[in-house]
Structure formats: C-alpha cells, structure tokens
Amino acid sequence: MSSDIPHDRVPLAERMRPRSFAEMVGQEHLLAPGAPFRKQLEAGQVRSVILWGPPGSGKTTLAFLMAASLACRFITLSAVFSGVKDIRAAAKTAKETWESEKRKTLLFVDEIHRFSKSQQDAFLPYVEDGTFILIGATTENPSFEIIPPLRSRAKVVVLKPLRPEHIKSLLKGALSDEERGMARFRPRVDDDVLTRISEVCDGDARIALNLLESLVMATPPDDTGNRVIDPATAAELIRRESLLYDKTGEEHYNLISALHKSLRGSDPDAAIYWLARMLASGEDPLYVARRMIRFATEDIGNADPMALLIANQAMESYRFLGSPEGELALAQAAIYLACAPKSNAVYKAYGQVLREIRDTGALPVPFHLRNAPTRLMKALGYGKEYLYPHDDPDRIVNQTYLPDGIKNRQFYRPGDAGYEEKIKKRLERWKVLKAAKKKK
C-alpha cells in the first residue's frame, strides 16, 4: 500500500490485505501447516512460480508474503504497463541488490499472460541463472498463455476460488477491525446480508470487501452513531452486482463449454441454465447464437435438419428484437437443440474429407465431370460420358463422382437417429439401384 495515499482513499480490499500466512483464508492445499508448498516456503526452497487462479483468490497477497518469508527484495511489474525494458531494469536492480546486500530479489509480475510471447522470452535468461525469483500471476490457463520454455522453468501453482465461508470470515474481520477495517464507522450488518455477499461474489474476496465497503459508506449514521444496514437496500445493491465473468478469459471458455456439453448431452434444463448464466453475466448474445449454430451442424447435423434453421432464426430474432425480448428466442433454440436427435456424421465426414485432401493433394477432376463450353475442351474429352440423372426413371445413374484415386471412399455415414435414419435408407436403396444398373 502506498504511504502517500490517505488511508480513507485506499479501498477496503487493499487495506485488509493479509499481513501473514495466518491471516490468509482459503488455499489450504497450499498453506495449511504441513502442506508441501508451505514446507518449501518455510525451508526457503522456492523456485520461480506461476500463480494461476481466479480474480480475488489471493495471488498478489501470496506473492507479497512469499517475499517477506524469504526476506527477498520485492519488485513489482504489471504486464499492462511494462515491457522488455522494464524486465531488464528489474534484472539490473536484482543483480545490484545481490552484489551489495547478498539478498535475492523476487519479481512479481501481475497479469503475466498479457506479455506477448517475445516479451515472455525476456524472462528466460534471468530465471535460468537465478538473477531473480519470478512470481507471475495470471487468471488465464498457463497452458495456452505462457510460453513452454517459461513454464518449464517455473512451477505452476493453482489457487482455488474462495469458498463462501472464507469470504464471510473476511467480511466479519473487516467489520471488527478498528485500524484497517470498518469498525470505526460502527456498522450493523445482519448475518444474512454477509451470507448473501459471500454467495454472490463467486469466490472473489476483492468484490466482496468492496461491496461491503459500499454498503457501509452509503448508509448514514443514525442518532446513536451506528450505521444500520437496511437488508432491503443491501439486497438491491447486491442484485446489481454482476456475476463473475470474463468474456475473454478462462471462465468464458468454461461456460461456453458447459453450454455445448449440456446441449450435446440432451439436457434442456442445464442448457438453458448455462445460456442464462452467460447472458446475465454480460456475454454477447450473438456470440452465443453463433455457437448454437455451430452446435446444430456439429452435433445434430442431418438427424434434424430443422435444428440449423431454428438456430439461425434465433440469431436473426435477437438481431431484430435485442435484449431482453430477443433472449427468449435464444432460450427456445437452446431447448430445441438439447431435445433434438444427435448425430456427428456431418462433422466427422467433413473432418475425414479434410484429412483426405491433406494426404492426397489436389486430385484432378474426372473428365466426365468437367464443363465443356468450348470445342477445344470437348475435343479434349471434357464432359465425355457424363450421365444426366434426370434422363433416368429413378433419377439414379451408375456414375462415379469422386476423383479416380479415391473413387471408392465413403466419407458420410449417416446414423440411425432422427431424419438421418431416412437418409441412410435412401442411400442404401440408391446403392442397390446403382449396382443393378452397373450389371446392365
């Protein structure tokens, strides 16, 4: 906390930042007495780490406490405002500190995932030779956002979302703390209000503490000097708080994955729940609509051809109506998709075709399938021996339509669900007809 900022202007979440491991709540898998990570800290055996966890789970606090327990010099960088020049400057300071004080430096980098891959490369030599201990904090999956060479040199430590009982403990501590908390304002907050805050903040201690501070400071003192929090007023403020949701981060992908898998699992209740979760949290409804269109082709396909039409119409309906009216069209589509028969035959067929093209290259179009608009092309055999299906009573002719090298390949294999069962029987009948015409 910066000393030049007046105490009252520092947010409660920052004022209440734990000053020791004993004050931290949650993360028992890391910090409980006897836990391997805690034992490494106590023994001073800490290598560079990437702290991966949701917002408000204690990543920055843990970095502060690690530096204190190791008696390291503590330098902080934010990937939002820093670059390679700042990394090199930190390395220079770390080397000078070691030479003059024989003290290690811990470099804490907040939102390390925001550094580009080339910027992340700049850490490698300093982590490799021990110039500093790197502690990177990220809300994003390191498997995707941190370059492999850096991951191999830094242990990934996973922080879990704080549970409601953790949050409630923090809130009570803030209410009773005279020095850093809210006790000097003499707040009176019902236990039910604290419970509700701890439930809606989705494990984010910062959101919970800031919400508590807003409630207390928005309530004027009564004649006795107490600030009695009205439960109805508290409920309205809590209701306006958004659910935890990062439209470009880990939670974004978790929720869309949950929606897709619920649709695939034919569970309309789960599907509409995850849809509503995304929309209520601020997701772009058109993004959700596009994903449902993709689902209609990938997981339903020709088992129910109407699925694609309904998904498309839901998107168009939302474009026409907007929120909140248009959201009902998306809900209708989600329920329809969940209840539709499932087939991934189209998805598999297309994937197999792409692999075939990769393996066999650009095979020439058979001459009988080529158009022949000029005499020269006709003379070269373009269009020769092409059979016109409409000239046949059954509209089926014994003709090959794939290139010669793969003429016997079958890519599309319809299943037995829904409309695809009819397609399967139709193709089988045509196969028999083609075979009979071949014998003639």
C-alpha positions in Angstrom: 0.0 0.0 0.0 1.4 3.4 -1.0 2.2 5.5 2.1 1.4 8.8 0.3 -2.3 7.8 -0.3 -4.7 8.9 2.5 -6.0 5.9 4.5 -9.6 6.7 3.7 -8.9 6.7 0.0 -7.4 3.2 -0.1 -10.0 0.6 -0.9 -11.0 -1.7 1.9 -9.8 -4.8 0.0 -6.3 -3.3 -0.2 -6.4 -2.2 3.5 -7.4 -5.7 4.6 -4.8 -7.5 2.6 -3.4 -10.3 4.9 0.0 -9.4 6.5 0.9 -13.0 7.3 0.0 -16.6 6.3 -2.0 -16.8 9.5 -4.3 -14.1 8.2 -4.9 -15.7 4.8 -8.1 -17.7 4.4 -8.5 -20.5 1.8 -5.8 -22.1 -0.2 -5.4 -24.8 2.5 -4.0 -27.2 -0.1 -1.0 -24.7 -0.4 -0.7 -23.0 3.0 -2.0 -25.4 5.7 0.7 -26.5 8.1 2.5 -29.5 6.6 1.4 -28.7 3.0 4.3 -29.3 0.6 4.2 -25.7 -0.7 4.1 -24.3 2.8 7.1 -26.5 3.8 9.1 -25.3 0.8 8.4 -21.7 1.8 9.5 -22.3 5.4 12.6 -24.0 4.2 13.4 -21.2 1.8 13.3 -23.5 -1.1 11.3 -21.6 -3.6 11.8 -21.5 -7.3 10.0 -19.3 -9.8 6.3 -19.9 -10.0 3.2 -19.0 -12.0 0.3 -18.4 -9.7 -2.9 -19.4 -11.6 -6.2 -18.6 -10.1 -9.4 -16.6 -10.4 -9.7 -12.9 -9.5 -9.6 -12.2 -5.8 -8.2 -15.6 -4.8 -5.0 -14.2 -3.2 -2.4 -14.3 -5.9 -0.9 -10.9 -5.2 -1.1 -11.4 -1.4 0.7 -14.7 -1.7 3.5 -13.1 -3.7 3.9 -10.4 -1.0 4.0 -13.0 1.8 6.4 -15.2 -0.1 8.8 -12.3 -0.5 8.5 -11.5 3.2 9.1 -15.1 4.3 12.2 -15.4 2.1 13.5 -11.9 3.1 13.7 -11.0 -0.5 13.7 -7.6 -2.2 10.3 -7.2 -3.7 9.9 -5.7 -7.2 6.5 -5.5 -8.9 5.7 -5.1 -12.6 2.3 -5.0 -14.3 2.2 -6.5 -17.8 -0.4 -3.9 -18.7 2.1 -1.1 -18.3 5.5 -2.7 -18.6 7.7 -4.1 -21.4 11.1 -5.7 -22.0 12.9 -2.6 -21.0 11.3 -2.8 -17.5 12.2 -6.5 -17.2 15.9 -5.7 -18.0 15.8 -2.8 -15.4 14.4 -5.2 -12.8 17.2 -7.7 -13.6 19.8 -4.9 -13.2 18.4 -3.9 -9.8 18.3 -7.6 -8.7 22.0 -8.0 -9.6 22.9 -4.8 -7.8 21.0 -6.0 -4.7 22.8 -9.3 -4.7 26.2 -7.7 -5.1 25.6 -5.1 -2.3 23.4 -6.9 0.1 23.7 -10.6 -0.8 19.9 -10.6 -0.9 17.7 -12.3 -3.5 15.1 -10.4 -5.4 11.5 -11.6 -6.0 10.0 -10.1 -9.2 6.2 -10.2 -9.1 4.5 -9.8 -12.5 0.8 -9.2 -12.4 -1.2 -10.4 -15.4 1.8 -12.0 -16.9 -0.3 -13.5 -19.6 -0.7 -10.0 -21.1 3.0 -10.1 -22.1 3.5 -11.3 -25.7 5.4 -14.4 -26.4 8.5 -12.4 -27.4 8.2 -10.4 -24.2 7.9 -13.5 -22.1 11.2 -14.7 -23.8 12.9 -11.8 -22.0 12.4 -13.5 -18.6 14.2 -16.8 -19.6 17.9 -15.9 -19.1 17.2 -14.2 -15.7 15.1 -17.1 -14.4 17.6 -19.6 -15.8 20.6 -18.1 -14.0 18.7 -17.1 -10.8 19.0 -13.3 -11.2 15.6 -13.1 -9.7 12.8 -15.4 -8.5 9.9 -14.8 -10.9 6.3 -14.9 -9.5 3.8 -14.5 -12.3 0.1 -14.0 -11.6 -2.5 -15.0 -14.1 -6.2 -15.7 -14.4 -5.6 -17.4 -17.7 -4.7 -21.0 -18.4 -0.9 -21.1 -18.5 -1.1 -24.0 -21.0 -2.3 -21.5 -23.6 -1.0 -18.1 -22.4 2.6 -18.9 -21.1 5.3 -20.0 -23.4 6.5 -23.6 -22.9 10.2 -22.6 -22.1 9.0 -20.3 -19.3 6.5 -23.0 -18.0 9.4 -25.5 -17.9 11.4 -23.1 -15.7 8.6 -22.0 -13.4 6.3 -24.3 -11.4 2.6 -23.7 -11.9 0.7 -23.2 -8.6 -3.1 -23.3 -8.8 -5.2 -21.2 -6.5 -8.8 -22.1 -5.9 -11.8 -19.8 -5.7 -12.5 -18.8 -2.1 -15.5 -20.6 -0.6 -18.4 -18.7 0.9 -17.3 -19.5 4.4 -13.9 -18.0 3.6 -15.5 -14.8 2.2 -17.8 -14.5 5.2 -14.8 -14.8 7.6 -13.1 -12.0 5.7 -16.2 -9.8 5.9 -16.5 -10.3 9.6 -12.9 -9.5 10.1 -13.2 -6.3 8.2 -16.3 -5.2 10.2 -14.5 -5.7 13.5 -11.1 -4.2 12.6 -10.6 -0.7 14.0 -7.3 0.0 12.3 -7.8 -1.1 8.7 -11.4 -2.2 8.5 -14.8 -0.6 9.0 -15.3 -0.9 12.8 -14.7 2.8 13.4 -17.8 3.5 11.3 -19.9 1.4 13.8 -21.6 -0.7 11.1 -24.5 -3.0 12.0 -24.9 -5.7 9.3 -27.3 -8.7 9.5 -25.6 -12.1 9.2 -28.0 -12.8 6.3 -26.5 -9.9 4.4 -23.0 -11.2 4.9 -24.1 -14.6 3.8 -25.6 -13.2 0.6 -22.5 -11.2 -0.2 -20.3 -14.3 0.3 -22.5 -16.2 -2.1 -22.8 -13.7 -5.0 -19.1 -12.7 -5.2 -18.1 -16.1 -6.7 -15.0 -16.5 -4.6 -13.6 -13.1 -5.3 -12.5 -11.5 -2.0 -12.0 -8.1 -3.6 -15.5 -7.9 -4.9 -16.9 -9.0 -1.5 -14.9 -6.4 0.5 -15.6 -3.6 -1.9 -19.3 -4.4 -1.8 -19.3 -4.4 2.0 -17.5 -1.0 2.0 -20.1 0.4 -0.5 -22.9 -0.7 1.8 -21.4 0.8 4.9 -20.3 4.1 3.4 -23.7 4.5 1.6 -25.5 4.2 4.9 -25.6 7.4 7.0 -25.2 7.1 10.8 -28.3 7.1 12.9 -28.8 9.2 16.1 -26.6 6.8 18.1 -23.8 7.0 15.5 -24.4 3.5 14.2 -24.7 2.7 10.5 -27.5 0.1 10.4 -27.5 -1.6 7.0 -31.1 -2.0 5.7 -31.4 -5.6 4.4 -33.7 -4.4 1.5 -31.2 -1.7 0.4 -28.4 -4.3 0.7 -30.3 -6.8 -1.4 -30.9 -4.2 -4.2 -27.2 -3.3 -4.3 -26.1 -6.9 -4.2 -28.6 -7.7 -7.0 -26.9 -5.1 -9.3 -23.6 -6.8 -8.9 -22.6 -8.8 -11.9 -21.7 -12.4 -11.7 -18.1 -13.3 -12.2 -17.5 -13.5 -15.9 -14.5 -12.7 -18.1 -15.6 -12.6 -21.7 -12.1 -13.3 -23.0 -10.7 -15.4 -20.3 -10.9 -18.9 -18.6 -14.4 -18.5 -17.3 -15.7 -17.6 -20.8 -14.4 -20.9 -22.2 -15.6 -22.8 -19.1 -19.2 -21.5 -19.5 -19.5 -22.0 -23.3 -18.0 -25.5 -22.9 -20.7 -26.2 -20.3 -23.4 -25.0 -22.6 -22.1 -27.0 -25.5 -21.8 -30.2 -23.5 -25.2 -29.8 -22.0 -26.7 -29.5 -25.4 -24.8 -32.5 -26.6 -26.0 -34.4 -23.6 -29.6 -33.6 -24.4 -30.2 -31.8 -21.1 -32.5 -28.9 -21.8 -32.5 -27.7 -18.1 -28.7 -27.5 -18.0 -28.6 -25.9 -21.4 -31.0 -23.1 -20.5 -29.2 -22.6 -17.2 -25.7 -22.1 -18.8 -27.3 -19.9 -21.5 -28.9 -17.7 -18.9 -25.6 -17.6 -16.9 -23.7 -16.3 -19.9 -26.3 -13.7 -20.9 -26.8 -12.5 -17.3 -23.1 -12.1 -17.0 -22.7 -9.8 -20.0 -21.8 -12.2 -22.8 -22.6 -11.0 -26.3 -25.8 -12.8 -27.2 -24.8 -13.0 -30.8 -21.7 -14.9 -29.8 -23.9 -17.5 -28.0 -26.2 -17.6 -31.1 -23.2 -18.3 -33.3 -22.0 -21.1 -31.1 -25.5 -22.7 -31.2 -25.5 -22.6 -35.0 -22.1 -24.4 -34.9 -23.6 -26.9 -32.5 -26.6 -27.5 -34.8 -24.2 -28.6 -37.6 -21.6 -30.4 -35.4 -23.7 -32.4 -33.1 -27.1 -32.6 -34.8 -26.5 -32.3 -38.5 -29.0 -34.2 -40.7 -30.5 -36.0 -37.7 -32.8 -33.0 -37.5 -32.2 -30.5 -40.4 -34.6 -28.1 -38.7 -32.0 -27.5 -36.0 -29.8 -25.4 -38.2 -32.8 -23.3 -39.4 -34.0 -22.7 -35.8 -30.6 -21.7 -34.6 -30.2 -19.3 -37.4 -33.7 -17.9 -36.9 -32.9 -17.4 -33.2 -30.0 -15.3 -34.1 -32.0 -13.2 -36.5 -34.8 -12.8 -34.0 -32.3 -11.5 -31.5 -30.9 -9.1 -34.0 -34.4 -7.8 -34.7 -35.6 -7.6 -31.0 -32.5 -7.1 -29.0 -32.4 -7.6 -25.2 -34.3 -8.7 -23.2 -37.0 -9.8 -25.7 -34.6 -11.5 -28.1 -33.0 -13.6 -25.4 -36.2 -15.7 -25.3 -35.6 -16.8 -28.9 -32.1 -17.9 -27.9 -33.6 -19.9 -25.0 -36.1 -21.5 -27.3 -33.3 -22.5 -29.7 -31.2 -23.9 -26.8 -34.1 -26.1 -25.6 -34.8 -27.3 -29.1 -31.2 -28.2 -29.8 -30.9 -30.0 -26.5 -34.1 -32.1 -27.3 -33.2 -32.8 -30.9 -31.8 -36.2 -32.0 -28.0 -36.1 -32.2 -25.6 -37.1 -34.9 -22.0 -36.0 -35.6 -21.9 -37.8 -39.0 -21.6 -34.5 -40.9 -18.9 -33.2 -38.6 -16.9 -36.5 -39.0 -17.4 -36.6 -42.7 -16.1 -33.1 -43.2 -13.1 -33.9 -41.0 -12.3 -37.0 -42.9 -12.5 -35.1 -46.2 -10.0 -32.5 -45.0 -7.6 -35.3 -43.9 -8.1 -36.9 -47.4 -7.2 -33.7 -49.1 -4.2 -33.2 -47.0 -3.0 -36.8 -47.7 -3.8 -37.0 -51.5 -3.5 -33.4 -52.5 -5.3 -31.7 -55.4 -6.6 -34.7 -57.4 -7.7 -33.9 -60.9 -11.4 -33.6 -61.6 -12.6 -36.6 -63.7 -13.1 -35.6 -67.4 -16.8 -36.6 -67.3 -17.5 -34.1 -64.6 -15.8 -31.2 -66.3 -17.7 -28.5 -68.1 -17.1 -28.2 -71.8 -18.1 -24.7 -73.0 -15.7 -24.7 -76.0 -15.0 -27.0 -78.9 -11.4 -27.5 -77.8 -12.5 -28.6 -74.4 -15.0 -31.0 -75.9 -12.2 -32.4 -78.2 -10.1 -33.0 -75.2 -12.8 -35.1 -73.6 -14.3 -32.6 -71.2 -17.8 -33.8 -70.2 -17.5 -37.0 -72.2 -19.6 -39.9 -70.9 -21.4 -37.8 -68.4 -24.8 -39.3 -67.5 -27.7 -36.9 -66.8 -29.7 -38.3 -63.8 -32.9 -36.7 -64.9 -32.9 -38.9 -68.0 -33.2 -42.0 -65.8 -36.6 -43.1 -64.5 -35.2 -43.5 -61.0 -33.1 -40.3 -61.2 -30.1 -42.5 -60.3 -27.3 -43.4 -62.7 -24.2 -45.6 -62.3 -21.6 -42.8 -62.3 -18.5 -42.0 -60.2 -18.3 -38.5 -58.8 -15.0 -38.7 -56.8 -11.5 -38.5 -58.4 -10.2 -41.8 -59.6 -7.7 -42.2 -56.8 -10.3 -42.1 -54.1 -13.4 -43.2 -56.1 -14.4 -45.9 -53.5 -14.1 -43.7 -50.4 -17.1 -43.2 -48.2 -17.0 -40.1 -46.0 -20.6 -39.6 -44.9 -22.0 -42.4 -42.8 -25.5 -41.4 -41.6 -26.6 -42.7 -38.2 -29.9 -44.1 -37.0 -31.2 -41.1 -35.2 -34.0 -38.8 -36.4 -34.1 -37.8 -40.0 -30.7 -39.4 -40.7 -32.3 -42.8 -40.5 -34.4 -41.9 -43.6 -31.2 -40.6 -45.3 -29.4 -43.9 -44.5 -32.2 -46.0 -46.0 -32.4 -43.7 -49.1 -28.6 -44.1 -49.7 -28.8 -47.8 -49.3 -31.7 -48.0 -51.8 -29.7 -45.9 -54.3 -26.7 -48.1 -53.8 -28.8 -51.2 -54.8 -30.1 -49.3 -57.8 -26.6 -48.3 -59.0 -25.4 -51.8 -58.6 -28.3 -53.1 -60.7 -27.7 -50.6 -63.5 -24.0 -51.5 -63.5 -24.9 -55.1 -64.4 -26.8 -54.0 -67.5 
